[in-house]
Amino acid sequence: MNNELRNLINESKGKFFSITFIKKDGEIRTVNGKGRYDRKVKKTGNSGSQQLQDQGYVPFVNRNRDQWVCAHTDKVIRFQCGNLVKVFPIVEVSV
């Protein structure tokens, strides 16, 4: 699923998308974002360290807060970009 979510974000080709995922504390969160949104993001952040990505996290930009967000690929419930809606099964992992 790791590569599937990354591919969906890449296939959005700069369009906004919505991701619903389970946070570490168990709360469900929905973020509207983009894979890259340089106009809104201050240059002080980065797109997520390679170490986080190696642990299964996917970085994207929260367009409402102008900041980077990471979601663990095994905790993503739903991805939507336009008419494309993908619902993922939840996998139990400790993150």
N, C-alpha and C positions, 0 to 999 in steps of 0.2 A: 504494500500500500504506500510505502515511502515514495517510490518513484511515481506512482499513479497520481498522488496529490501534487507533486512537483510538476508533472506533465500537465495537469489541469491548469495550474497557475501559469505555466509558460504558454499554454494554448489560449489563455485569455487575451494575449497579445496587447497588454496595456489597458484592457477594459477593467472596470471595477468588478469585484466579485464579493461574495459573502461566504464566510466560513463560520460554522458553528462547531465548537469543540468543548471538551471538558477540561477545566483548569486543574492545577495540582490540588487545590483545596476541594475539588468535587463540584464546584459551581459550573454551570453551563454558560458559555459566553458566545455571543455572535459579534463578529467584527466585519465591517465593510472595509475592503482594502484593495491593494494593488501589489503586484509582484515588485514593481519599481515605481516610484512616484517622486522623482528627484526635485520637482518644483516645490513640493510641500515639506520635504524632509530636510532638516538642518544638517549641515555637513559634519556635525559632531558625532553622529551615529554611524553605524555600519549595518550591513545587511545580515548580520549574524555571524558569529565566529564559525570556523570550520569544525571546531570541536562540538558545538551545539548541533550542527548539521549531521555530524557523524553519529550523534546520539539519537537521531531520528526526528529532530525538530526542523520545521520548515519556517523560514522567516518571510514576512511580508509587511507592508506598510499599512498601519491603521490610518485611514484617510481622515477620520474624525478627530484624531488626537495628534496628528503629525509626528508619529513615532513608529519605530519598528516593533513588531510583535512576533513571537514564535509560538507555534502550536506543535505539539507532538503528533506525529502522523497517526499513531495508534489511538489517539484521543479525539480525532476529528469525526464528527457525526454527519456533517452535511456541507457540501460545496455547491454554490450556485453562481453562475455567470450567464446572465440573459436567460435563454430558454434551457440551457444546460443545467440540470440538477443531478447531483450524484450523492446518494446516501451511502454511508460506510457502516459496516458492522463494527461494533465496539470490541476491542481486544483488551483484555486485562493485562496491564503492565504497571510497574512501579516506576514513576518518573520523578 
